[in-house]
Amino acid sequence: MNAVPSRRIYGGASPEARVAERRARLLEAGLDLLGTEGLRGTTVRGVIERARLTPRYFYESFQDLDSLITAVYDGIVTEVREAALAALLTAPDRTRDRVWAVVTAIVDFYADDPRKGRLVLAEAMASPVLAERRLATSQMFAKLMTGEPVLHSDPSPQIVFAARFIVGGFSEILTAWLAGDLPGKRADLVDRCTSLIMATLTSTAPRPA
């Protein structure tokens, strides 16, 4: 009877745990470079040096630099979506309260780590690799702005149109604010964006006959 090969444990960690730990270090290094140096300043060499790993371990987790970039981007989008959705689902049942909750969650998320905002809101605009993902992200946030996840019916075409318009403007304002091009404290930004979004939604709401 053949013996089953045992898995070696180094430093109390299994091989799978060590792979996961190295991948996490590469993702963090990638985020740090993408969020500070941008796409042009991010290379495989730069990532492995910042992660203090070797090329062997980079290619253990990622096929190439593009696959790392998309993984970092996808991770950020998942995080901000979860934060915004949680805020939406727990907000009072009024449109303005829902909008305010979603805007607050998104602003807080990016303000707490501007590196994430730079990648998703700015760098992705110029990245062919992230083009399709950026479009899907825009569509996802438009649905959040309409409150679709908590509605029992689909929003009207007018509201969908307004939501897509809102996402573009909100992204532009948030990008400028994170870069320091727009003045104002975090709370002021949330209030102003909420008012602008509400004005847009109100102007496109169906009028009574």
ROGU-87295 format. One record per atom (N, C-alpha, C): x, y, z; atom name; residue number from 1. Coordinates in steps of 0.05 Angstrom, whole numbers, plus 5000, padded with zeros to 4 digits. Layout:
((X,Y,Z),CA,NUM);
...
END
This chain:
((5017,4976,5000),N,1);
((5000,5000,5000),CA,1);
((5018,5025,5000),C,1);
((5013,5043,4981),N,2);
((5029,5067,4978),CA,2);
((5021,5087,4999),C,2);
((5041,5099,5011),N,3);
((5036,5120,5031),CA,3);
((5028,5146,5017),C,3);
((5010,5160,5029),N,4);
((5002,5186,5018),CA,4);
((5023,5207,5025),C,4);
((5034,5221,5005),N,5);
((5055,5241,5011),CA,5);
((5044,5262,5031),C,5);
((5060,5268,5051),N,6);
((5051,5288,5070),CA,6);
((5058,5316,5060),C,6);
((5042,5336,5068),N,7);
((5047,5363,5061),CA,7);
((5065,5376,5082),C,7);
((5086,5388,5073),N,8);
((5105,5400,5092),CA,8);
((5094,5426,5102),C,8);
((5097,5430,5127),N,9);
((5088,5455,5140),CA,9);
((5113,5471,5148),C,9);
((5116,5495,5137),N,10);
((5138,5512,5143),CA,10);
((5128,5536,5160),C,10);
((5141,5540,5183),N,11);
((5133,5562,5200),CA,11);
((5104,5562,5208),C,11);
((5092,5538,5209),N,12);
((5064,5536,5217),CA,12);
((5045,5541,5195),C,12);
((5054,5545,5170),N,13);
((5036,5552,5147),CA,13);
((5037,5530,5126),C,13);
((5014,5523,5115),N,14);
((5013,5503,5094),CA,14);
((5022,5516,5068),C,14);
((5029,5499,5047),N,15);
((5036,5510,5021),CA,15);
((5015,5529,5010),C,15);
((4990,5522,5013),N,16);
((4969,5539,5002),CA,16);
((4968,5566,5017),C,16);
((4972,5565,5043),N,17);
((4972,5590,5058),CA,17);
((4996,5608,5050),C,17);
((5019,5596,5044),N,18);
((5042,5612,5036),CA,18);
((5038,5624,5009),C,18);
((5025,5609,4991),N,19);
((5019,5620,4964),CA,19);
((4999,5643,4967),C,19);
((4979,5640,4984),N,20);
((4959,5661,4988),CA,20);
((4972,5686,5000),C,20);
((4991,5682,5018),N,21);
((5005,5704,5031),CA,21);
((5022,5719,5011),C,21);
((5036,5705,4994),N,22);
((5052,5718,4973),CA,22);
((5035,5733,4954),C,22);
((5012,5721,4946),N,23);
((4994,5734,4928),CA,23);
((4984,5761,4940),C,23);
((4977,5760,4965),N,24);
((4967,5784,4979),CA,24);
((4989,5805,4979),C,24);
((5014,5798,4983),N,25);
((5035,5817,4983),CA,25);
((5039,5830,4955),C,25);
((5036,5813,4935),N,26);
((5038,5824,4908),CA,26);
((5015,5843,4901),C,26);
((4991,5836,4910),N,27);
((4968,5853,4905),CA,27);
((4971,5880,4919),C,27);
((4981,5879,4944),N,28);
((4985,5904,4959),CA,28);
((5007,5921,4946),C,28);
((5028,5908,4937),N,29);
((5050,5922,4923),CA,29);
((5039,5934,4897),C,29);
((5023,5919,4882),N,30);
((5011,5929,4858),CA,30);
((4993,5953,4863),C,30);
((4976,5951,4883),N,31);
((4959,5973,4890),CA,31);
((4976,5998,4897),C,31);
((4997,5994,4912),N,32);
((5013,6017,4921),CA,32);
((5026,6031,4897),C,32);
((5036,6015,4878),N,33);
((5048,6027,4854),CA,33);
((5027,6040,4836),C,33);
((5005,6025,4831),N,34);
((4984,6036,4813),CA,34);
((4971,6061,4825),C,34);
((4969,6061,4851),N,35);
((4956,6084,4864),CA,35);
((4974,6107,4870),C,35);
((5000,6104,4865),N,36);
((5018,6127,4869),CA,36);
((5034,6134,4844),C,36);
((5044,6114,4830),N,37);
((5059,6119,4805),CA,37);
((5042,6117,4780),C,37);
((5019,6104,4782),N,38);
((5001,6101,4759),CA,38);
((5009,6077,4742),C,38);
((4994,6073,4721),N,39);
((4999,6050,4703),CA,39);
((5026,6051,4691),C,39);
((5035,6075,4682),N,40);
((5061,6077,4669),CA,40);
((5084,6071,4688),C,40);
((5080,6076,4713),N,41);
((5101,6071,4733),CA,41);
((5100,6044,4746),C,41);
((5083,6027,4736),N,42);
((5080,6000,4748),CA,42);
((5091,5979,4730),C,42);
((5111,5964,4740),N,43);
((5123,5942,4725),CA,43);
((5125,5917,4742),C,43);
((5129,5895,4729),N,44);
((5132,5870,4744),CA,44);
((5156,5872,4763),C,44);
((5178,5884,4753),N,45);
((5202,5887,4770),CA,45);
((5195,5904,4795),C,45);
((5181,5926,4790),N,46);
((5174,5944,4812),CA,46);
((5157,5931,4832),C,46);
((5138,5914,4823),N,47);
((5120,5900,4841),CA,47);
((5135,5881,4858),C,47);
((5152,5864,4846),N,48);
((5165,5844,4862),CA,48);
((5186,5856,4881),C,48);
((5197,5878,4873),N,49);
((5216,5892,4891),CA,49);
((5201,5903,4915),C,49);
((5178,5915,4910),N,50);
((5162,5926,4932),CA,50);
((5151,5904,4950),C,50);
((5144,5882,4938),N,51);
((5133,5859,4954),CA,51);
((5156,5843,4967),C,51);
((5181,5848,4959),N,52);
((5204,5834,4969),CA,52);
((5202,5804,4963),C,52);
((5196,5799,4937),N,53);
((5194,5772,4927),CA,53);
((5211,5769,4902),C,53);
((5211,5746,4890),N,54);
((5226,5741,4866),CA,54);
((5206,5737,4842),C,54);
((5217,5740,4817),N,55);
((5199,5735,4794),CA,55);
((5185,5708,4795),C,55);
((5198,5688,4806),N,56);
((5185,5662,4808),CA,56);
((5159,5663,4823),C,56);
((5158,5679,4844),N,57);
((5134,5680,4860),CA,57);
((5113,5698,4847),C,57);
((5121,5717,4831),N,58);
((5102,5733,4816),CA,58);
((5086,5715,4797),C,58);
((5101,5700,4781),N,59);
((5088,5683,4761),CA,59);
((5075,5658,4773),C,59);
((5079,5654,4798),N,60);
((5064,5633,4812),CA,60);
((5035,5641,4815),C,60);
((5029,5667,4817),N,61);
((5002,5677,4821),CA,61);
((4990,5691,4797),C,61);
((5007,5703,4780),N,62);
((4997,5719,4758),CA,62);
((5011,5713,4732),C,62);
((4996,5712,4710),N,63);
((5007,5706,4684),CA,63);
((5025,5728,4674),C,63);
((5017,5753,4679),N,64);
((5032,5776,4670),CA,64);
((5023,5800,4685),C,64);
((5034,5823,4678),N,65);
((5027,5848,4693),CA,65);
((4997,5855,4690),C,65);
((4986,5851,4666),N,66);
((4958,5857,4661),CA,66);
((4940,5841,4680),C,66);
((4947,5816,4685),N,67);
((4930,5800,4703),CA,67);
((4932,5810,4731),C,67);
((4954,5820,4739),N,68);
((4956,5832,4766),CA,68);
((4939,5857,4768),C,68);
((4941,5874,4747),N,69);
((4926,5899,4747),CA,69);
((4896,5894,4749),C,69);
((4887,5875,4733),N,70);
((4858,5869,4734),CA,70);
((4850,5857,4761),C,70);
((4867,5842,4773),N,71);
((4861,5830,4799),CA,71);
((4859,5852,4820),C,71);
((4877,5871,4819),N,72);
((4876,5894,4838),CA,72);
((4851,5910,4834),C,72);
((4845,5916,4809),N,73);
((4821,5931,4802),CA,73);
((4796,5917,4811),C,73);
((4794,5891,4805),N,74);
((4770,5876,4812),CA,74);
((4766,5875,4843),C,74);
((4788,5872,4857),N,75);
((4787,5872,4886),CA,75);
((4776,5898,4898),C,75);
((4785,5920,4887),N,76);
((4775,5946,4896),CA,76);
((4746,5950,4890),C,76);
((4738,5943,4866),N,77);
((4710,5946,4858),CA,77);
((4691,5929,4875),C,77);
((4700,5905,4881),N,78);
((4684,5887,4899),CA,78);
((4681,5900,4927),C,78);
((4703,5911,4937),N,79);
((4702,5924,4964),CA,79);
((4683,5948,4964),C,79);
((4686,5966,4944),N,80);
((4669,5990,4945),CA,80);
((4640,5983,4939),C,80);
((4635,5963,4922),N,81);
((4608,5954,4917),CA,81);
((4595,5944,4943),C,81);
((4610,5927,4958),N,82);
((4599,5916,4983),CA,82);
((4593,5938,5003),C,82);
((4611,5958,5004),N,83);
((4606,5981,5023),CA,83);
((4582,5997,5015),C,83);
((4579,6003,4989),N,84);
((4556,6018,4979),CA,84);
((4530,6003,4982),C,84);
((4531,5977,4976),N,85);
((4507,5961,4977),CA,85);
((4497,5958,5006),C,85);
((4516,5955,5025),N,86);
((4509,5953,5053),CA,86);
((4496,5979,5062),C,86);
((4507,6001,5053),N,87);
((4495,6027,5061),CA,87);
((4467,6030,5049),C,87);
((4464,6022,5025),N,88);
((4438,6024,5012),CA,88);
((4417,6007,5026),C,88);
((4424,5982,5033),N,89);
((4405,5964,5045),CA,89);
((4397,5971,5073),C,89);
((4413,5987,5086),N,90);
((4407,5995,5114),CA,90);
((4397,6024,5116),C,90);
((4395,6038,5093),N,91);
((4386,6066,5093),CA,91);
((4356,6067,5097),C,91);
((4346,6090,5108),N,92);
((4317,6093,5110),CA,92);
((4304,6092,5083),C,92);
((4278,6086,5082),N,93);
((4264,6082,5057),CA,93);
((4255,6108,5044),C,93);
((4274,6126,5039),N,94);
((4269,6150,5024),CA,94);
((4291,6154,5004),C,94);
((4284,6164,4981),N,95);
((4304,6167,4959),CA,95);
((4328,6183,4968),C,95);
((4324,6206,4980),N,96);
((4346,6223,4988),CA,96);
((4364,6209,5008),C,96);
((4352,6195,5027),N,97);
((4368,6180,5047),CA,97);
((4384,6158,5034),C,97);
((4373,6145,5015),N,98);
((4388,6124,5001),CA,98);
((4411,6135,4985),C,98);
((4406,6157,4971),N,99);
((4427,6169,4955),CA,99);
((4449,6179,4974),C,99);
((4442,6192,4996),N,100);
((4462,6202,5015),CA,100);
((4478,6179,5026),C,100);
((4465,6156,5032),N,101);
((4480,6133,5043),CA,101);
((4500,6122,5024),C,101);
((4492,6119,4998),N,102);
((4510,6108,4978),CA,102);
((4533,6127,4973),C,102);
((4527,6153,4970),N,103);
((4548,6173,4965),CA,103);
((4568,6173,4988),C,103);
((4558,6172,5013),N,104);
((4575,6172,5036),CA,104);
((4593,6148,5036),C,104);
((4582,6125,5030),N,105);
((4598,6100,5031),CA,105);
((4620,6101,5010),C,105);
((4614,6111,4986),N,106);
((4634,6113,4965),CA,106);
((4656,6133,4971),C,106);
((4647,6157,4980),N,107);
((4666,6178,4987),CA,107);
((4685,6168,5009),C,107);
((4673,6157,5030),N,108);
((4689,6147,5052),CA,108);
((4709,6126,5043),C,108);
((4700,6108,5026),N,109);
((4717,6086,5017),CA,109);
((4742,6097,5003),C,109);
((4738,6115,4984),N,110);
((4761,6125,4969),CA,110);
((4777,6145,4985),C,110);
((4764,6161,5002),N,111);
((4779,6180,5018),CA,111);
((4797,6166,5038),C,111);
((4789,6143,5048),N,112);
((4805,6128,5067),CA,112);
((4829,6116,5055),C,112);
((4829,6111,5028),N,113);
((4852,6101,5014),CA,113);
((4852,6112,4986),C,113);
((4863,6136,4982),N,114);
((4862,6149,4956),CA,114);
((4875,6133,4933),C,114);
((4893,6115,4940),N,115);
((4905,6098,4920),CA,115);
((4884,6083,4904),C,115);
((4864,6074,4918),N,116);
((4842,6058,4905),CA,116);
((4826,6077,4886),C,116);
((4822,6101,4895),N,117);
((4807,6120,4879),CA,117);
((4822,6127,4853),C,117);
((4849,6130,4856),N,118);
((4864,6137,4832),CA,118);
((4863,6115,4811),C,118);
((4865,6090,4820),N,119);
((4864,6068,4800),CA,119);
((4836,6066,4787),C,119);
((4815,6064,4803),N,120);
((4789,6059,4792),CA,120);
((4777,6084,4778),C,120);
((4782,6108,4788),N,121);
((4769,6132,4777),CA,121);
((4786,6146,4756),C,121);
((4812,6143,4758),N,122);
((4829,6158,4739),CA,122);
((4846,6140,4721),C,122);
((4862,6123,4732),N,123);
((4880,6107,4715),CA,123);
((4865,6088,4697),C,123);
((4842,6078,4706),N,124);
((4827,6059,4689),CA,124);
((4816,6072,4664),C,124);
((4813,6098,4664),N,125);
((4803,6113,4641),CA,125);
((4822,6110,4617),C,125);
((4848,6107,4623),N,126);
((4867,6106,4601),CA,126);
((4878,6078,4597),C,126);
((4865,6058,4608),N,127);
((4876,6031,4607),CA,127);
((4859,6013,4588),C,127);
((4869,6005,4566),N,128);
((4855,5986,4548),CA,128);
((4848,5960,4563),C,128);
((4866,5952,4580),N,129);
((4861,5927,4595),CA,129);
((4836,5928,4613),C,129);
((4831,5952,4623),N,130);
((4809,5956,4642),CA,130);
((4784,5968,4629),C,130);
((4784,5971,4603),N,131);
((4762,5985,4589),CA,131);
((4735,5971,4594),C,131);
((4734,5945,4589),N,132);
((4708,5931,4593),CA,132);
((4700,5931,4623),C,132);
((4719,5928,4640),N,133);
((4713,5928,4669),CA,133);
((4703,5955,4678),C,133);
((4715,5976,4667),N,134);
((4706,6003,4674),CA,134);
((4677,6008,4666),C,134);
((4670,5999,4643),N,135);
((4642,6001,4634),CA,135);
((4623,5986,4652),C,135);
((4631,5961,4659),N,136);
((4614,5945,4677),CA,136);
((4612,5958,4705),C,136);
((4634,5971,4714),N,137);
((4633,5984,4740),CA,137);
((4614,6008,4739),C,137);
((4614,6023,4717),N,138);
((4596,6046,4714),CA,138);
((4567,6036,4714),C,138);
((4562,6014,4701),N,139);
((4534,6004,4700),CA,139);
((4526,5995,4728),C,139);
((4544,5983,4743),N,140);
((4538,5973,4769),CA,140);
((4531,5996,4788),C,140);
((4547,6018,4787),N,141);
((4542,6041,4804),CA,141);
((4516,6055,4796),C,141);
((4510,6055,4770),N,142);
((4485,6067,4761),CA,142);
((4461,6053,4774),C,142);
((4463,6026,4776),N,143);
((4441,6011,4788),CA,143);
((4439,6018,4818),C,143);
((4462,6022,4831),N,144);
((4461,6030,4859),CA,144);
((4448,6057,4862),C,144);
((4454,6075,4844),N,145);
((4443,6102,4846),CA,145);
((4412,6102,4842),C,145);
((4402,6084,4827),N,146);
((4373,6082,4823),CA,146);
((4360,6068,4846),C,146);
((4375,6055,4863),N,147);
((4364,6040,4885),CA,147);
((4353,6013,4876),C,147);
((4361,6004,4852),N,148);
((4350,5980,4840),CA,148);
((4353,5955,4859),C,148);
((4375,5952,4874),N,149);
((4377,5928,4891),CA,149);
((4356,5926,4912),C,149);
((4342,5949,4919),N,150);
((4321,5947,4940),CA,150);
((4293,5953,4928),C,150);
((4291,5956,4902),N,151);
((4265,5960,4889),CA,151);
((4253,5934,4882),C,151);
((4226,5933,4881),N,152);
((4212,5909,4872),CA,152);
((4205,5910,4843),C,152);
((4212,5932,4829),N,153);
((4208,5935,4801),CA,153);
((4231,5950,4788),C,153);
((4234,5946,4762),N,154);
((4256,5959,4748),CA,154);
((4251,5989,4747),C,154);
((4272,6006,4750),N,155);
((4268,6035,4748),CA,155);
((4261,6042,4719),C,155);
((4249,6065,4716),N,156);
((4240,6075,4690),CA,156);
((4264,6081,4672),C,156);
((4261,6081,4646),N,157);
((4283,6088,4628),CA,157);
((4294,6115,4634),C,157);
((4277,6134,4642),N,158);
((4287,6161,4649),CA,158);
((4305,6161,4672),C,158);
((4299,6145,4693),N,159);
((4316,6143,4716),CA,159);
((4342,6129,4710),C,159);
((4341,6109,4693),N,160);
((4365,6095,4685),CA,160);
((4384,6114,4670),C,160);
((4372,6129,4652),N,161);
((4388,6149,4637),CA,161);
((4401,6169,4656),C,161);
((4385,6179,4675),N,162);
((4395,6198,4694),CA,162);
((4418,6186,4711),C,162);
((4414,6161,4719),N,163);
((4434,6148,4736),CA,163);
((4461,6146,4722),C,163);
((4460,6138,4696),N,164);
((4485,6136,4681),CA,164);
((4498,6163,4678),C,164);
((4482,6184,4675),N,165);
((4493,6212,4673),CA,165);
((4505,6219,4700),C,165);
((4491,6212,4722),N,166);
((4501,6219,4749),CA,166);
((4527,6206,4755),C,166);
((4530,6180,4748),N,167);
((4555,6166,4754),CA,167);
((4579,6179,4741),C,167);
((4576,6188,4716),N,168);
((4598,6202,4703),CA,168);
((4606,6227,4717),C,168);
((4586,6243,4724),N,169);
((4592,6269,4738),CA,169);
((4603,6264,4766),C,169);
((4592,6245,4780),N,170);
((4601,6239,4807),CA,170);
((4630,6230,4807),C,170);
((4636,6213,4788),N,171);
((4664,6203,4785),CA,171);
((4683,6225,4780),C,171);
((4675,6244,4762),N,172);
((4692,6267,4756),CA,172);
((4697,6284,4780),C,172);
((4676,6290,4795),N,173);
((4678,6307,4819),CA,173);
((4696,6293,4840),C,173);
((4691,6267,4844),N,174);
((4706,6252,4864),CA,174);
((4735,6251,4857),C,174);
((4741,6247,4831),N,175);
((4769,6246,4822),CA,175);
((4783,6272,4828),C,175);
((4770,6294,4821),N,176);
((4781,6321,4825),CA,176);
((4785,6326,4855),C,176);
((4766,6318,4871),N,177);
((4768,6323,4900),CA,177);
((4791,6307,4912),C,177);
((4794,6282,4904),N,178);
((4815,6266,4915),CA,178);
((4843,6277,4907),C,178);
((4844,6289,4883),N,179);
((4869,6301,4873),CA,179);
((4874,6328,4885),C,179);
((4856,6339,4901),N,180);
((4860,6365,4913),CA,180);
((4852,6388,4895),C,180);
((4838,6382,4873),N,181);
((4830,6404,4854),CA,181);
((4804,6417,4862),C,181);
((4789,6405,4879),N,182);
((4764,6416,4889),CA,182);
((4766,6419,4920),C,182);
((4759,6443,4930),N,183);
((4761,6447,4959),CA,183);
((4737,6435,4973),C,183);
((4738,6434,4999),N,184);
((4715,6424,5015),CA,184);
((4722,6400,5031),C,184);
((4709,6398,5054),N,185);
((4712,6375,5071),CA,185);
((4695,6352,5061),C,185);
((4700,6329,5072),N,186);
((4687,6304,5063),CA,186);
((4656,6307,5066),C,186);
((4647,6317,5088),N,187);
((4618,6320,5093),CA,187);
((4606,6339,5073),C,187);
((4620,6361,5066),N,188);
((4610,6380,5046),CA,188);
((4608,6367,5019),C,188);
((4628,6351,5012),N,189);
((4627,6337,4986),CA,189);
((4603,6319,4984),C,189);
((4598,6304,5005),N,190);
((4575,6286,5006),CA,190);
((4549,6301,5003),C,190);
((4545,6323,5017),N,191);
((4521,6338,5016),CA,191);
((4516,6350,4989),C,191);
((4537,6362,4977),N,192);
((4535,6374,4951),CA,192);
((4528,6354,4929),C,192);
((4542,6331,4930),N,193);
((4537,6310,4910),CA,193);
((4509,6299,4913),C,193);
((4500,6295,4938),N,194);
((4473,6285,4943),CA,194);
((4452,6305,4931),C,194);
((4456,6331,4936),N,195);
((4437,6351,4925),CA,195);
((4437,6351,4895),C,195);
((4460,6349,4882),N,196);
((4462,6349,4853),CA,196);
((4448,6323,4842),C,196);
((4453,6301,4855),N,197);
((4441,6276,4845),CA,197);
((4411,6277,4848),C,197);
((4401,6287,4871),N,198);
((4372,6289,4875),CA,198);
((4360,6308,4855),C,198);
((4373,6330,4848),N,199);
((4363,6349,4829),CA,199);
((4360,6336,4801),C,199);
((4380,6320,4794),N,200);
((4379,6306,4768),CA,200);
((4357,6285,4768),C,200);
((4354,6269,4789),N,201);
((4333,6249,4790),CA,201);
((4306,6262,4790),C,201);
((4303,6284,4804),N,202);
((4277,6297,4806),CA,202);
((4269,6309,4778),C,202);
((4289,6319,4764),N,203);
((4283,6332,4738),CA,203);
((4275,6311,4717),C,203);
((4282,6286,4721),N,204);
((4276,6265,4702),CA,204);
((4253,6247,4711),C,204);
((4242,6253,4734),N,205);
((4219,6236,4744),CA,205);
((4195,6241,4726),C,205);
((4179,6221,4721),N,206);
((4155,6224,4704),CA,206);
((4136,6245,4716),C,206);
((4126,6263,4700),N,207);
((4108,6284,4709),CA,207);
((4079,6274,4707),C,207);
((4063,6282,4726),N,208);
((4035,6273,4726),CA,208);
((4020,6284,4701),C,208);
((4003,6268,4690),N,209);
((3989,6277,4666),CA,209);
((3969,6299,4672),C,209);
END
